[in-house]
Every structure is written in structure tokens, then in C-alpha cells.
Amino acid sequence: MSVRTHDRHKLHVIEALRRAKFKYPGRQKIYVSRKWGFTKFDREEYEELMASGRIFPDGVSVQYRPEHGPLHVWKKVQLELAGLA
């Protein structure tokens, strides 16, 4: 079972999951992830990338913007440097 919530509701969610685990047979663990939401980025890394504009929200996840631009822009610059454009 996965739950996403704001940090301010963390204690309430943990308590709700603690109570809910008695309703399911077997051993149930409560684990607080280091990741931001359902993304592949850790919390610290997410905040750094968001502040620098390297990622942007896309629904429940994020899209990553690489450091380098599109290939067609690079080709255009290379042609200009070579004096062919």
C-alpha cells in the first residue's frame, strides 16, 4: 500500500497505516521513503533539481530536462562555427 502526502500530515498517515495494518493478516511494515512522491529522485535531489529548473512537474511524476539541448540546435551551431551556414 502506498500513500503520498504532505510532510505536515506525515504523523497522521503513519498512525492511520499503523491502525490499518491490524486489518490485514501477516506482518505489515510501515516504511517512509527517501524519494519525493512517486518519482525516482531523493528529497534533497528533487529540491535542488526543481530550484535549478532541471525538472518540472508532469502529473504525478516529473520530467527531467537534461543539461544539453536538442541535437538540431547543436548541429546548427556547429555549421555556423564551420562557416557553412
Backbone bond lengths (Angstrom), bond angles and torsions (degrees), N, CA, C in turn:
res aa  C-N    CA-C-N  psi(-1)  N-CA   C-N-CA  omega(-1)  CA-C   N-CA-C  phi
1 M - - - 1.444 - - 1.530 107.10 -
2 S 1.315 117.99 130.43 1.459 122.35 179.51 1.518 109.69 -118.77
3 V 1.320 115.34 141.28 1.459 121.58 179.46 1.516 107.89 -134.02
4 R 1.322 116.34 131.68 1.463 121.18 172.23 1.509 107.55 -109.53
5 T 1.318 116.33 137.06 1.453 119.45 179.15 1.518 109.45 -156.88
6 H 1.319 115.89 167.15 1.459 120.37 174.41 1.522 108.73 -69.69
7 D 1.318 115.85 155.99 1.463 119.88 179.83 1.522 111.98 -61.69
8 R 1.316 116.68 -30.32 1.463 119.06 -178.14 1.534 112.28 -68.70
9 H 1.329 118.21 -18.48 1.465 122.24 179.09 1.528 112.49 -100.79
10 K 1.311 116.86 7.49 1.462 121.81 -173.84 1.530 112.25 -56.87
11 L 1.311 117.78 -47.58 1.467 120.59 -177.77 1.526 112.00 -64.65
12 H 1.322 117.32 -36.58 1.467 120.86 179.36 1.530 110.89 -68.31
13 V 1.323 116.63 -38.94 1.465 120.24 179.67 1.522 110.32 -68.21
14 I 1.318 116.69 -41.68 1.464 119.65 178.54 1.528 110.33 -61.14
15 E 1.317 117.05 -42.37 1.468 120.47 178.51 1.531 110.92 -65.47
16 A 1.326 117.23 -40.72 1.468 120.54 178.90 1.526 110.72 -63.78
17 L 1.325 117.38 -42.17 1.464 120.33 178.20 1.529 111.28 -68.75
18 R 1.322 116.82 -35.66 1.464 120.35 177.56 1.523 110.29 -61.23
19 R 1.322 116.35 -42.50 1.466 119.86 178.89 1.527 111.63 -71.85
20 A 1.328 116.80 -35.63 1.464 120.38 -177.75 1.519 112.07 -71.24
21 K 1.322 117.89 -28.07 1.464 118.96 -176.45 1.524 112.60 -66.67
22 F 1.331 117.95 -17.68 1.463 120.35 176.23 1.530 111.27 -73.33
23 K 1.308 117.63 -16.11 1.465 121.62 -178.85 1.531 112.29 -84.31
24 Y 1.338 117.29 -11.99 1.459 121.71 -177.17 1.523 109.51 -113.14
25 P 1.328 117.52 137.22 1.459 119.51 179.34 1.528 111.21 -71.46
26 G 1.304 115.61 154.80 1.458 120.65 178.34 1.519 111.67 89.69
27 R 1.304 113.94 -177.53 1.459 120.14 -178.14 1.521 109.63 -87.65
28 Q 1.299 116.19 125.52 1.463 122.25 179.23 1.524 108.19 -116.66
29 K 1.313 116.33 131.02 1.460 121.22 179.52 1.518 109.95 -109.93
30 I 1.306 115.79 149.51 1.463 121.63 173.85 1.516 106.49 -109.16
31 Y 1.313 116.18 122.94 1.458 121.84 -175.69 1.520 108.66 -126.87
32 V 1.323 117.07 127.85 1.464 121.98 176.50 1.521 106.70 -97.64
33 S 1.309 116.08 118.46 1.457 121.89 -174.90 1.522 111.98 -75.63
34 R 1.333 115.23 153.27 1.465 120.88 173.28 1.524 110.78 -85.97
35 K 1.316 116.73 -11.86 1.465 121.42 -177.77 1.523 110.59 -78.76
36 W 1.325 115.70 160.14 1.460 121.84 177.10 1.520 107.33 -91.99
37 G 1.328 117.63 112.46 1.468 121.47 179.77 1.513 110.92 58.30
38 F 1.321 116.67 -132.03 1.459 121.35 177.62 1.516 110.97 -105.37
39 T 1.341 117.89 23.91 1.460 121.39 179.39 1.521 110.04 -86.71
40 K 1.318 116.41 174.24 1.462 121.22 178.03 1.522 112.08 -93.57
41 F 1.334 118.25 3.99 1.456 122.47 -175.96 1.527 111.11 -99.72
42 D 1.345 116.13 139.78 1.465 120.75 173.07 1.518 109.05 -67.61
43 R 1.332 116.42 162.39 1.469 121.19 -176.06 1.528 112.19 -58.38
44 E 1.337 117.24 -48.79 1.461 120.36 -178.28 1.526 110.82 -64.03
45 E 1.337 115.65 -44.16 1.459 120.77 -179.54 1.529 110.57 -63.89
46 Y 1.330 116.94 -40.04 1.460 121.46 179.55 1.525 110.70 -60.55
47 E 1.338 116.58 -47.01 1.464 120.23 -178.80 1.522 111.51 -63.92
48 E 1.347 117.71 -39.73 1.464 121.36 177.97 1.525 110.94 -64.66
49 L 1.334 116.89 -46.77 1.464 120.74 -178.27 1.524 111.52 -66.72
50 M 1.324 117.32 -37.07 1.462 120.78 179.31 1.529 110.06 -67.76
51 A 1.333 116.96 -40.73 1.467 120.72 179.65 1.524 111.37 -66.07
52 S 1.332 116.92 -34.55 1.463 120.13 -179.21 1.526 112.35 -86.11
53 G 1.332 117.92 -5.89 1.460 121.18 178.53 1.515 113.91 80.93
54 R 1.324 118.17 15.91 1.465 121.69 -178.53 1.522 112.38 -81.18
55 I 1.336 118.08 -19.34 1.460 121.98 174.79 1.521 108.17 -130.95
56 F 1.323 115.71 154.42 1.458 119.85 176.39 1.524 108.95 -141.77
57 P 1.339 116.88 148.07 1.466 120.89 -175.89 1.530 112.06 -60.80
58 D 1.334 114.83 142.31 1.456 121.50 178.48 1.528 107.84 -146.59
59 G 1.319 116.54 81.73 1.462 120.55 -177.96 1.509 110.56 72.53
60 V 1.341 117.25 -125.48 1.459 120.24 -179.89 1.522 112.08 -87.74
61 S 1.316 117.78 -5.52 1.455 121.99 -179.24 1.525 109.24 -123.54
62 V 1.315 117.09 -160.23 1.461 122.12 178.37 1.519 109.04 -136.61
63 Q 1.319 115.49 158.73 1.455 120.83 172.98 1.516 108.31 -108.58
64 Y 1.322 115.69 139.77 1.451 122.50 -177.81 1.523 109.22 -95.93
65 R 1.322 116.09 131.00 1.463 121.34 174.14 1.520 107.68 -102.93
66 P 1.321 118.13 114.53 1.464 119.21 -178.35 1.527 111.33 -68.21
67 E 1.336 115.56 164.26 1.462 120.98 179.88 1.516 111.84 -62.27
68 H 1.297 116.23 -38.71 1.456 121.07 -175.36 1.518 109.90 -90.92
69 G 1.320 115.88 148.18 1.452 121.02 -177.94 1.514 112.72 -82.33
70 P 1.325 116.50 -170.12 1.460 120.96 179.59 1.528 111.53 -64.73
71 L 1.311 116.63 152.75 1.459 122.20 -177.01 1.523 111.83 -64.94
72 H 1.337 118.68 -35.17 1.461 120.29 -177.83 1.528 111.20 -65.58
73 V 1.315 118.45 -29.82 1.468 121.07 176.61 1.523 109.59 -70.07
74 W 1.328 117.40 -41.22 1.459 121.44 178.77 1.523 110.50 -63.04
75 K 1.343 116.99 -43.06 1.467 120.36 179.15 1.519 111.23 -62.05
76 K 1.318 117.03 -40.08 1.462 121.57 179.34 1.529 110.53 -62.64
77 V 1.317 116.95 -43.82 1.469 121.06 178.97 1.519 110.32 -64.64
78 Q 1.315 117.82 -41.46 1.460 121.03 -179.78 1.522 111.59 -64.72
79 L 1.335 116.82 -38.62 1.465 119.88 176.96 1.524 111.04 -66.09
80 E 1.325 117.09 -39.07 1.463 120.57 177.80 1.520 110.92 -65.46
81 L 1.318 117.35 -39.94 1.464 120.77 178.79 1.523 111.57 -66.86
82 A 1.323 116.81 -33.82 1.462 121.20 179.30 1.521 111.62 -80.23
83 G 1.328 117.00 -9.11 1.462 120.78 179.97 1.513 113.78 78.74
84 L 1.316 117.71 20.28 1.461 121.36 -179.16 1.521 112.49 -97.65
85 A 1.306 117.91 -11.27 1.465 119.59 -177.38 1.509 111.41 -106.87
